Amino acid sequence: MEEIEFIDDIGLWGVVPRPAGHKVIGTRWVDVNKGDEVDYQVRSRIVGKEIRHKGSVEQYFAAMPPLASLKMLLSIAVTTVLPRKEVVYAKKGQYVLQFLDVKKAHFWAMAERLLFVELPEEYKRKRGITGDMVGKLLRSMYGMRDAASLWEKLVATKMREGPRLSSGPELPAHLLAPGQRHQDDAPRIDVDWLFKELNKEWTVKVEGIFGPPGEPDTVQSIRTLNRLLTWTTEGIEWECDPRHVDIVIRELGLASGGANTKLTTPGVRERPDAVEEEDIAIPEQERTWYRSVCMRLAYVAQDRPDLGVAVREMAKGMQAPCERRVALLKHAARYLRGNPRLVQYFKNQEAATWLDGWCDADHAGCLRTRKSTSGGAIMA
Protein backbone atom coordinates (compact mmCIF):
# COMPACT_ATOMS: atom_id res chain seq x y z
CA MET A 1 0.00 0.00 0.00
CA GLU A 2 2.91 2.38 0.65
CA GLU A 3 3.97 2.17 -2.99
CA ILE A 4 0.42 2.88 -4.23
CA GLU A 5 0.16 5.94 -1.96
CA PHE A 6 3.51 7.16 -3.29
CA ILE A 7 2.35 6.74 -6.90
CA ASP A 8 -0.53 9.11 -6.27
CA ASP A 9 1.49 11.56 -4.16
CA ILE A 10 4.18 11.97 -6.80
CA GLY A 11 1.80 11.93 -9.78
CA LEU A 12 3.50 9.06 -11.60
CA TRP A 13 0.77 8.77 -14.21
CA GLY A 14 -2.56 10.10 -15.27
CA VAL A 15 -5.42 7.61 -15.67
CA VAL A 16 -6.76 7.76 -19.24
CA PRO A 17 -8.80 5.50 -21.56
CA ARG A 18 -6.73 3.00 -23.52
CA PRO A 19 -5.43 4.92 -26.55
CA ALA A 20 -5.96 3.61 -30.05
CA GLY A 21 -2.81 3.10 -32.07
CA HIS A 22 -0.42 3.31 -29.08
CA LYS A 23 1.38 0.41 -27.46
CA VAL A 24 0.62 -0.04 -23.78
CA ILE A 25 3.58 -1.34 -21.78
CA GLY A 26 2.97 -4.01 -19.17
CA THR A 27 3.84 -3.61 -15.49
CA ARG A 28 4.63 -5.95 -12.63
CA TRP A 29 5.59 -5.90 -8.98
CA VAL A 30 9.18 -6.73 -8.08
CA ASP A 31 10.00 -7.82 -4.53
CA VAL A 32 13.60 -7.42 -3.40
CA ASN A 33 15.12 -8.33 -0.05
CA LYS A 34 17.47 -5.44 0.73
CA GLY A 35 18.62 -7.20 3.90
CA ASP A 36 19.81 -10.77 4.27
CA GLU A 37 18.44 -14.19 5.19
CA VAL A 38 18.32 -13.22 8.86
CA ASP A 39 17.25 -9.56 8.69
CA TYR A 40 14.60 -9.38 5.96
CA GLN A 41 14.03 -5.93 4.46
CA VAL A 42 11.61 -6.63 1.62
CA ARG A 43 10.84 -3.81 -0.79
CA SER A 44 8.04 -4.00 -3.35
CA ARG A 45 8.22 -1.78 -6.41
CA ILE A 46 6.09 -1.36 -9.52
CA VAL A 47 8.20 -1.54 -12.68
CA GLY A 48 7.53 -1.29 -16.38
CA LYS A 49 8.35 -4.05 -18.86
CA GLU A 50 9.81 -2.08 -21.73
CA ILE A 51 12.22 -4.71 -23.02
CA ARG A 52 12.88 -3.68 -26.59
CA HIS A 53 13.89 -0.20 -27.62
CA LYS A 54 14.40 1.83 -30.73
CA GLY A 55 16.85 4.63 -31.39
CA SER A 56 20.43 5.10 -30.30
CA VAL A 57 21.99 3.31 -27.36
CA GLU A 58 23.02 6.67 -25.89
CA GLN A 59 19.36 7.52 -25.31
CA TYR A 60 19.09 4.72 -22.79
CA PHE A 61 22.58 4.82 -21.30
CA ALA A 62 23.40 6.34 -17.92
CA ALA A 63 26.92 6.32 -16.56
CA MET A 64 27.29 4.84 -13.08
CA PRO A 65 29.85 6.43 -10.75
CA PRO A 66 32.99 4.30 -11.13
CA LEU A 67 34.17 2.56 -8.00
CA ALA A 68 37.49 4.30 -8.54
CA SER A 69 35.85 7.65 -7.69
CA LEU A 70 34.64 6.31 -4.33
CA LYS A 71 38.06 4.80 -3.67
CA MET A 72 39.68 8.16 -4.41
CA LEU A 73 37.41 9.85 -1.87
CA LEU A 74 38.35 7.22 0.72
CA SER A 75 42.02 7.73 -0.06
CA ILE A 76 41.64 11.48 0.44
CA ALA A 77 39.74 10.92 3.69
CA VAL A 78 42.61 8.95 5.26
CA THR A 79 45.27 11.35 4.03
CA THR A 80 46.31 13.39 7.05
CA VAL A 81 48.29 16.10 5.28
CA LEU A 82 46.91 17.68 2.12
CA PRO A 83 47.51 21.14 0.64
CA ARG A 84 44.82 23.55 1.90
CA LYS A 85 43.18 20.83 4.00
CA GLU A 86 41.84 22.93 6.85
CA VAL A 87 39.42 22.53 9.74
CA VAL A 88 36.48 20.76 8.12
CA TYR A 89 35.13 18.70 10.98
CA ALA A 90 35.87 18.33 14.66
CA LYS A 91 39.64 18.71 14.38
CA LYS A 92 42.17 20.12 11.97
CA GLY A 93 42.52 18.24 8.70
CA GLN A 94 39.87 15.56 9.36
CA TYR A 95 37.49 14.62 6.53
CA VAL A 96 34.26 12.70 6.92
CA LEU A 97 31.94 11.30 4.24
CA GLN A 98 28.19 11.80 4.27
CA PHE A 99 26.19 9.12 2.45
CA LEU A 100 22.78 10.16 1.09
CA ASP A 101 20.18 7.78 -0.35
CA VAL A 102 17.48 9.22 -2.63
CA LYS A 103 14.45 6.99 -2.19
CA LYS A 104 12.68 5.78 -5.35
CA ALA A 105 15.16 7.80 -7.39
CA HIS A 106 13.94 6.92 -10.89
CA PHE A 107 10.44 8.21 -10.16
CA TRP A 108 11.57 11.82 -9.62
CA ALA A 109 12.51 12.70 -13.20
CA MET A 110 9.81 13.89 -15.58
CA ALA A 111 8.91 11.70 -18.57
CA GLU A 112 10.22 12.85 -21.96
CA ARG A 113 8.44 10.29 -24.13
CA LEU A 114 4.76 9.56 -24.65
CA LEU A 115 4.31 6.23 -22.86
CA PHE A 116 1.29 4.33 -21.63
CA VAL A 117 1.40 1.54 -19.05
CA GLU A 118 -1.01 -1.03 -17.75
CA LEU A 119 -2.39 -0.12 -14.34
CA PRO A 120 -1.68 -2.79 -11.70
CA GLU A 121 -4.78 -4.55 -10.43
CA GLU A 122 -3.99 -3.54 -6.84
CA TYR A 123 -4.00 0.10 -7.87
CA LYS A 124 -7.29 -0.17 -9.75
CA ARG A 125 -9.01 -1.90 -6.82
CA LYS A 126 -7.63 0.64 -4.35
CA ARG A 127 -8.86 3.57 -6.44
CA GLY A 128 -12.09 1.95 -7.68
CA ILE A 129 -11.09 2.25 -11.34
CA THR A 130 -13.29 0.41 -13.80
CA GLY A 131 -13.33 0.15 -17.57
CA ASP A 132 -10.45 -0.11 -19.98
CA MET A 133 -8.17 2.48 -18.40
CA VAL A 134 -4.37 2.76 -18.53
CA GLY A 135 -1.73 5.07 -17.11
CA LYS A 136 -0.16 7.87 -19.14
CA LEU A 137 3.31 8.33 -17.68
CA LEU A 138 4.04 11.82 -16.38
CA ARG A 139 7.27 10.83 -14.68
CA SER A 140 10.06 8.36 -15.24
CA MET A 141 9.48 4.79 -14.11
CA TYR A 142 11.64 1.86 -13.15
CA GLY A 143 11.88 -0.64 -15.98
CA MET A 144 11.74 1.97 -18.74
CA ARG A 145 14.75 2.12 -21.01
CA ASP A 146 15.47 5.79 -20.38
CA ALA A 147 14.80 5.78 -16.62
CA ALA A 148 18.47 5.80 -15.61
CA SER A 149 19.50 8.47 -18.13
CA LEU A 150 16.61 10.74 -17.08
CA TRP A 151 17.67 10.40 -13.45
CA GLU A 152 21.27 11.15 -14.39
CA LYS A 153 20.16 14.28 -16.25
CA LEU A 154 18.07 15.41 -13.26
CA VAL A 155 20.96 14.94 -10.83
CA ALA A 156 23.37 16.79 -13.13
CA THR A 157 20.95 19.71 -13.33
CA LYS A 158 20.57 19.80 -9.56
CA MET A 159 24.31 19.67 -8.99
CA ARG A 160 24.91 22.57 -11.37
CA GLU A 161 22.53 24.62 -9.25
CA GLY A 162 24.84 24.06 -6.28
CA PRO A 163 26.68 27.40 -6.38
CA ARG A 164 23.33 29.22 -6.45
CA LEU A 165 21.77 27.38 -3.51
CA SER A 166 20.95 29.85 -0.79
CA SER A 167 21.98 27.78 2.24
CA GLY A 168 25.33 26.17 2.80
CA PRO A 169 28.61 26.35 0.93
CA GLU A 170 29.09 25.73 -2.75
CA LEU A 171 29.43 22.20 -4.05
CA PRO A 172 32.88 20.61 -4.06
CA ALA A 173 34.71 20.41 -7.36
CA HIS A 174 33.88 16.79 -8.15
CA LEU A 175 30.16 17.64 -8.18
CA LEU A 176 30.48 20.58 -10.55
CA ALA A 177 30.93 20.89 -14.27
CA PRO A 178 34.48 21.77 -15.39
CA GLY A 179 35.38 25.42 -14.90
CA GLN A 180 32.77 26.18 -12.24
CA ARG A 181 33.99 27.95 -9.11
CA HIS A 182 33.72 26.14 -5.79
CA GLN A 183 34.50 26.71 -2.15
CA ASP A 184 37.19 24.37 -0.81
CA ASP A 185 36.15 22.83 2.49
CA ALA A 186 32.93 23.11 4.46
CA PRO A 187 32.98 23.42 8.27
CA ARG A 188 31.24 20.73 10.30
CA ILE A 189 28.15 22.87 10.84
CA ASP A 190 27.50 22.74 7.09
CA VAL A 191 27.78 18.98 6.57
CA ASP A 192 24.00 18.56 6.36
CA TRP A 193 23.33 21.46 3.99
CA LEU A 194 23.12 19.34 0.84
CA PHE A 195 20.72 16.91 2.49
CA LYS A 196 18.45 19.76 3.53
CA GLU A 197 18.40 21.22 0.03
CA LEU A 198 17.76 17.94 -1.79
CA ASN A 199 15.12 16.88 0.72
CA LYS A 200 13.00 19.87 -0.26
CA GLU A 201 12.17 18.18 -3.57
CA TRP A 202 13.06 14.49 -3.14
CA THR A 203 12.78 11.93 -0.37
CA VAL A 204 16.35 11.72 0.90
CA LYS A 205 17.70 9.64 3.74
CA VAL A 206 21.03 10.19 5.46
CA GLU A 207 22.55 6.72 5.62
CA GLY A 208 25.21 8.05 7.93
CA ILE A 209 28.20 10.32 8.35
CA PHE A 210 31.20 8.03 7.96
CA GLY A 211 34.17 8.98 10.09
CA PRO A 212 37.05 7.61 12.15
CA PRO A 213 36.64 6.31 15.71
CA GLY A 214 36.29 9.12 18.21
CA GLU A 215 34.73 11.62 15.82
CA PRO A 216 31.38 12.86 17.16
CA ASP A 217 28.13 12.04 15.37
CA THR A 218 29.76 9.57 12.98
CA VAL A 219 29.41 5.88 12.23
CA GLN A 220 32.39 3.62 11.70
CA SER A 221 30.64 1.00 9.53
CA ILE A 222 28.42 1.63 6.53
CA ARG A 223 27.16 -0.24 3.46
CA THR A 224 27.20 1.51 0.09
CA LEU A 225 27.04 0.21 -3.49
CA ASN A 226 26.96 -3.31 -2.02
CA ARG A 227 30.30 -2.69 -0.34
CA LEU A 228 31.00 -2.87 3.37
CA LEU A 229 33.13 0.01 4.65
CA THR A 230 34.67 0.10 8.12
CA TRP A 231 36.74 2.97 9.51
CA THR A 232 39.29 1.87 12.11
CA THR A 233 42.13 3.63 13.88
CA GLU A 234 44.45 2.32 11.14
CA GLY A 235 42.36 3.49 8.20
CA ILE A 236 39.38 2.31 6.12
CA GLU A 237 38.53 -1.30 5.24
CA TRP A 238 36.69 -2.13 2.00
CA GLU A 239 34.97 -5.47 1.37
CA CYS A 240 32.55 -6.73 -1.25
CA ASP A 241 29.21 -7.91 0.09
CA PRO A 242 30.00 -11.53 1.13
CA ARG A 243 26.49 -12.68 0.22
CA HIS A 244 27.52 -12.93 -3.44
CA VAL A 245 30.27 -15.41 -2.60
CA ASP A 246 27.79 -17.43 -0.53
CA ILE A 247 25.42 -17.58 -3.50
CA VAL A 248 28.16 -18.81 -5.86
CA ILE A 249 29.20 -21.52 -3.41
CA ARG A 250 25.58 -22.61 -2.99
CA GLU A 251 24.92 -22.63 -6.76
CA LEU A 252 27.86 -24.99 -7.25
CA GLY A 253 26.60 -27.34 -4.53
CA LEU A 254 29.53 -26.66 -2.21
CA ALA A 255 27.69 -25.15 0.73
CA SER A 256 28.10 -28.35 2.72
CA GLY A 257 30.05 -31.57 2.34
CA GLY A 258 32.83 -32.30 -0.09
CA ALA A 259 36.57 -32.14 0.36
CA ASN A 260 37.96 -29.48 2.68
CA THR A 261 41.15 -28.93 0.72
CA LYS A 262 41.91 -25.20 0.57
CA LEU A 263 42.87 -24.19 -2.96
CA THR A 264 45.61 -21.60 -3.29
CA THR A 265 44.59 -20.21 -6.69
CA PRO A 266 41.13 -19.45 -8.17
CA GLY A 267 42.07 -20.79 -11.60
CA VAL A 268 44.57 -22.91 -13.51
CA ARG A 269 46.26 -22.33 -16.84
CA GLU A 270 45.22 -24.58 -19.69
CA ARG A 271 47.59 -27.43 -20.46
CA PRO A 272 49.31 -27.14 -23.86
CA ASP A 273 48.34 -30.71 -24.70
CA ALA A 274 44.65 -29.89 -24.11
CA VAL A 275 44.48 -27.17 -26.74
CA GLU A 276 43.57 -29.60 -29.51
CA GLU A 277 40.81 -31.25 -27.48
CA GLU A 278 37.31 -30.52 -28.77
CA ASP A 279 35.03 -28.54 -26.47
CA ILE A 280 31.87 -30.35 -25.33
CA ALA A 281 28.86 -28.03 -25.11
CA ILE A 282 26.72 -28.18 -21.99
CA PRO A 283 22.94 -28.74 -22.24
CA GLU A 284 20.86 -25.75 -23.32
CA GLN A 285 19.04 -25.52 -19.97
CA GLU A 286 22.36 -25.11 -18.12
CA ARG A 287 23.75 -22.29 -20.24
CA THR A 288 21.69 -19.56 -18.62
CA TRP A 289 22.77 -20.86 -15.22
CA TYR A 290 26.43 -20.74 -16.26
CA ARG A 291 26.15 -17.18 -17.54
CA SER A 292 24.37 -16.05 -14.38
CA VAL A 293 26.98 -17.49 -12.01
CA CYS A 294 29.82 -16.29 -14.22
CA MET A 295 28.54 -12.71 -14.20
CA ARG A 296 28.07 -12.81 -10.45
CA LEU A 297 31.72 -13.78 -10.14
CA ALA A 298 32.62 -10.93 -12.50
CA TYR A 299 30.80 -8.58 -10.14
CA VAL A 300 32.71 -9.97 -7.15
CA ALA A 301 35.99 -9.71 -9.07
CA GLN A 302 35.71 -5.92 -9.05
CA ASP A 303 36.75 -6.14 -5.39
CA ARG A 304 38.71 -9.39 -5.61
CA PRO A 305 41.88 -8.91 -7.70
CA ASP A 306 42.70 -12.57 -7.06
CA LEU A 307 39.71 -13.57 -9.23
CA GLY A 308 40.52 -11.38 -12.22
CA VAL A 309 42.31 -13.90 -14.44
CA ALA A 310 39.96 -16.77 -13.56
CA VAL A 311 36.85 -14.72 -14.34
CA ARG A 312 38.33 -13.58 -17.63
CA GLU A 313 38.80 -17.19 -18.71
CA MET A 314 35.27 -18.12 -17.66
CA ALA A 315 33.84 -15.10 -19.50
CA LYS A 316 35.33 -16.40 -22.74
CA GLY A 317 32.77 -19.19 -22.57
CA MET A 318 29.72 -16.95 -22.14
CA GLN A 319 28.64 -17.24 -25.75
CA ALA A 320 28.98 -21.02 -25.97
CA PRO A 321 29.41 -22.52 -22.49
CA CYS A 322 31.22 -25.86 -22.49
CA GLU A 323 32.34 -28.43 -19.94
CA ARG A 324 35.87 -27.00 -19.86
CA ARG A 325 34.54 -23.62 -18.75
CA VAL A 326 32.23 -25.23 -16.17
CA ALA A 327 35.28 -26.98 -14.70
CA LEU A 328 36.93 -23.58 -14.28
CA LEU A 329 33.78 -22.30 -12.60
CA LYS A 330 33.79 -25.19 -10.13
CA HIS A 331 37.47 -24.64 -9.39
CA ALA A 332 36.84 -20.96 -8.61
CA ALA A 333 33.91 -21.87 -6.34
CA ARG A 334 36.09 -24.32 -4.40
CA TYR A 335 38.70 -21.59 -4.04
CA LEU A 336 36.09 -19.19 -2.69
CA ARG A 337 34.85 -21.75 -0.19
CA GLY A 338 38.32 -21.81 1.34
CA ASN A 339 38.90 -18.06 0.82
CA PRO A 340 35.46 -16.45 1.15
CA ARG A 341 36.58 -12.95 2.12
CA LEU A 342 39.10 -10.39 0.97
CA VAL A 343 39.46 -7.00 2.63
CA GLN A 344 41.24 -4.05 1.02
CA TYR A 345 42.82 -1.43 3.27
CA PHE A 346 43.11 2.33 2.85
CA LYS A 347 45.72 3.00 5.51
CA ASN A 348 46.25 6.38 7.13
CA GLN A 349 48.81 8.27 5.08
CA GLU A 350 50.33 11.62 4.30
CA ALA A 351 49.90 13.24 0.93
CA ALA A 352 51.75 11.44 -1.84
CA THR A 353 54.43 13.36 -3.68
CA TRP A 354 54.40 10.91 -6.60
CA LEU A 355 52.24 8.19 -8.11
CA ASP A 356 53.26 4.54 -8.05
CA GLY A 357 52.29 2.55 -11.12
CA TRP A 358 52.63 -1.11 -12.07
CA CYS A 359 51.93 -2.75 -15.39
CA ASP A 360 52.50 -6.13 -16.97
CA ALA A 361 51.63 -7.97 -20.16
CA ASP A 362 51.23 -11.61 -21.11
CA HIS A 363 52.11 -11.48 -24.79
CA ALA A 364 50.22 -14.10 -26.85
CA GLY A 365 49.35 -15.84 -23.61
CA CYS A 366 46.14 -17.52 -24.80
CA LEU A 367 47.11 -20.90 -26.19
CA ARG A 368 44.01 -21.08 -28.40
CA THR A 369 43.83 -17.56 -29.87
CA ARG A 370 47.32 -16.22 -29.09
CA LYS A 371 45.76 -13.03 -27.81
CA SER A 372 47.68 -10.97 -25.28
CA THR A 373 46.60 -9.76 -21.84
CA SER A 374 47.79 -6.55 -20.23
CA GLY A 375 46.97 -4.77 -17.00
CA GLY A 376 48.10 -2.06 -14.66
CA ALA A 377 47.48 -0.33 -11.36
CA ILE A 378 48.16 3.17 -10.05
CA MET A 379 48.40 3.96 -6.35
CA ALA A 380 47.58 7.46 -5.15
N, C-alpha and C positions, 0 to 999 in steps of 0.2 A: 504493500500500500504506500510505503514511503516514496517509491519510485514514481507511482502514478500521481501522487500529490506534487512531486517535483516537476513532472511533465507539464502540469497545468500552471504551476507557479512561474515557470520559465517561459512558457509559451512555445513549446517545441514544435507544435503543428496547429494548423487550423482544420477543423472538421468540415469536410466538403463532400458533395456527392461524387461518386466514382466518375472520373472524367473519361469521355470518349476519346479514343485515339492516343491515350497516354499510358505507358506502362506503370503499373503499381507494384512497388517493391515489397516483398514479404518482410515480416519481422518475426523475431523470436526472443524469448527470455534466455539469458545466459547466467548461470549460477557459478560463481568462482569463490573458492575458499581462500581468502587472503591470509589466513593463519596457517596452522599446521594440523596434524592429525590429533593433537591433544587440545589445542586452543582453536576451536573453529570460529572463523570470522567470515561467514558466508555473505556475499554480496550478489544481489540480483539486478540485472541491467537489461533494458530493452535495446536490441541492436537491429540494424537493418541487414538485409541479405543481398546487397549489391555486389555480386561476384564478378561479373564481367564489366569491362569498361571500354569506352571509346576515347580517342584523343591521345595526346602525348602522355608519356609516363610522368613527366615533370608535373603535370596537373595533379597527380595523386601522390606525389612524393613529398615527404617531410623529413628533414634531417633530424636525427636524434643526437642529443649532446654526446660526443664521444667520451668514453670512460677516461681517456687521457686528460680531458679538461677537469674532471673531478679529481683525478690524481694530482694534477698540477696545483689545484687549490689546497689539497691536503699537504702537499710538499711545502707550499708557502706557509701554511698554518703552523708547521713544526719548525720553521726556520726562525731562529731566535734573533738574528741580526740581519735586517734588510735595509737598504737605503730608504730613508724617509718613512720608516715604519715607526709610528709614534704611539701615543697612548690611545688605544682603540677599544680597550675593554677595562678590566679591573686593575691591570698593571701595565707598565710600559712594555710595548712591543708584543703584546699577546693578542693573537687573532682567535676568533671563534667563528663557527659556521652555523648559520640559521637555515634549517630545512623547512620549506613550505610545500604543502600538498594542496593543489587546486582540485577540489572534489568535482567529479563528473565533468572533466575538463572539456571534452569534445562537444558538449552541449552548449557551451557559451558562445561559440562563433555563430555568426549569422549565415544562413544558407545563401549560396551564390548560384545554384542551379534550380530549375523547376523540377521538383521531385515529389512523388506521391508514395505513401507507404500504407500498408494494411494496418488498421488499428487492432491492437491486441484485444482478445476477447475480454480479458480482465478489465481493461479500460472501458470498453463499451458497456459492460454490465455495471461498472461503478458509476458511470455517467448517464446510464439509461439511454444509450444511443441505439436507435433502431434503423432499419433500412440499409441500403447499400452505400455506406459512408466510408470514406478513407481520410487519411491525414495528409494535408499539404504542408510539407516541411517549411518552417520559418527559420529554423536554426539547424546547425550541423548535428549529425547523429552518428553515434558509434556504428560501425559496420558499413558506412558509406565510404566510397573510394577517396573522396577528398577531405574526409573528416580531419585527418592528421595535419594536412597542409593548411586547412583553414584555421586550425588552432595555432599552428606555428605563425601564421600571418598575424593573428590577433595578439599573440604574445609579443611579437616583434614591434607591433604598433604601440603596445602599452609600454614596452621598455624604452622606446624612443621618446615617449612623453616624460620619462624620468626627470630630466633637468628642469621641466616646467611644473613638476608636482609641488604643491604649496607647502607640504609638511615634510620635514626630514631633509637629509643631504641629497646631493645628486647621485645618480647610479654610478657604481664603479665601472671602470673602463671595459671590462669583459661583457657588460650588459648593454653597451652602447654601440652604435654604428661607428665605423672608423672616422676619426676627425672630430668627433663630438667632445666637448669639454666635460671634465668630471672632477669632482672633489676627491681627494685621495682617500682618507680614512675617516670613518664615522665613529664618534664617541659612543660608549656603551648605551647612553640614554637613547640613542637613535637606532638601535638594532632592530626594533620592531616597526620602524616607519613604513617599510615596504609592505609588510603584512597588513597594516592598517589601511594603506591606500588600495591594495588589491582587493581587500575584503569588502570594500565599498560596492564593488560590482560583481565579484565572484564569491563563491563559498570556499574560503581558504582556511586550512588548518595548519598550525605550527606544529610540525612533528617533533621539534626540539631544537634547542641551541646547543650545538655540539662543542664541547670544550674540554680542556685538560682537567685532571683531578684537582680539586681545591678551588676552581673558579666558581663563583656564585651563580646560581640560576642556570646551570648547564647540566647536560647529561653526558655521560661518558660512553654510552653505547647507543647506536642508532642503526636502523635498517633503511637503506636507500638503494633504488635501482636493483633490488634483489641482492644487495651486498650488505654484509654485516661489518660495521665500523666500530672500533673500540679505541678510546683514547686513554692511554696509560701514562705513567710518569716517564716512560722511555720514548714515547711517540704514539703513532696511530697504527692500529692493526687493521688489515683489510682481508676479508674472506668472502668467497662466493657462498651463496646460500647452500648449505650442505644437503638440503632436501633433494636437489637435482641429482647428486651422486647417489643418494638412497634410491631414487627412482630407477636409475640405470642399473644398479645392482639387483634390484627386485625384478626388473624386466628380463634380465639375463638368468634368472632363477638362482642367484647366488646369495640371497638374503639369509639363508640358513643351510647348514650342511655343506658338504664338499670339502676338499682339501684346504688346510689352513696355511699352505705355503705362501709366504709373502713375496710377491714379485718385485723386482728392483727396477724394472722398466715397464712403461705402459705399452710398448710396441716392440716388434722385432723386425729387422731388415729381411727382405726377401732373399732366399737362397739363390745363387746364380743358376744352380741346376734346376730350379723350379720355374724359371722364366718361360720355358717351352711348354709347360704343362697347360692344358686347356682349362679355362675357367668353367665351372659348373654353376649354372644359374640357380638361384633359390626359387621356390614356388611363388607364384604371383601374389598369394595372400600374405606372404611374409615380407614382401618388398616395402610396403608402406611402413611396417613395423621397423625394419632396418633403417629406413630414412629418418623416422621419428627419433629413434634412439641415437643415431649418428648426429643429428642436428642438436640434440640435447647435450651431447658431449662437446660439440663445437661451441655451444653457449658456455659450458663450464670451462672450456679451454681458454676463454678470454682472461680468466683469473688463475689458470693453471698452466704455466709455461711448460711444465713437464709433459703435458698432453698434446702439445702443438704438433709434433711430427706424426704421432699416432693418429690423431684426428684428420690430418691432411691425407694420410694414406686411406683411411676409411671413407673420406669424402670422395675419393676418386671412384668409388663404387656406387655412388648415389644413383647414377643413371641406370646402371644394370647391375644390381647387387648380386654377388656370387658367394659361394661357400668360402672362398679365400678371404673375402672381406669380412664375412661373419666371424671367421676365426680370429681376425684382428680385433673385432668388436668384443668378443668374449675375453680375449687376453687383456684388453684395456679394463674391462669390468672387474676381472680378478685383481688387477693392479690396484684399482680404486677400493676394492674391499679391504685390502691390506694398508692402503694409504688414502683414507677417505677425506682428509682435510689438508689444506695448504694455506698458510697465513702469510701474507706479505706485510712487511714492516716499513713504515715511514718514520725513521728515527729522528729524534731531535737533532738539529744541525744548525750551523751558521751558513750565511749566504755563500753560495758557490762562486768562485772566481773563474771557473772554467766549466765546460761540459765534458763529461766522459762518454765516449761512444764506442760501441763494439759492433762488429759486423763479420759475417762469415758467409761462405758460399760452398755449396756441394755441386760442383760442376758435373753435369751429365750423370747425376746420381741415381736417377730412375733407371733400373735395369731394363724396363720394357719400352719406355719412350725416349730415354736418354735426355729427359728434360732436367734442367738445373733448379736448385733451390737456394734462395738467398734470404738473409734476414739480418736484422740489426736492432740495437737498443741504445737509447740515449738517456743518461741519468742527469737530472737537474738538481 
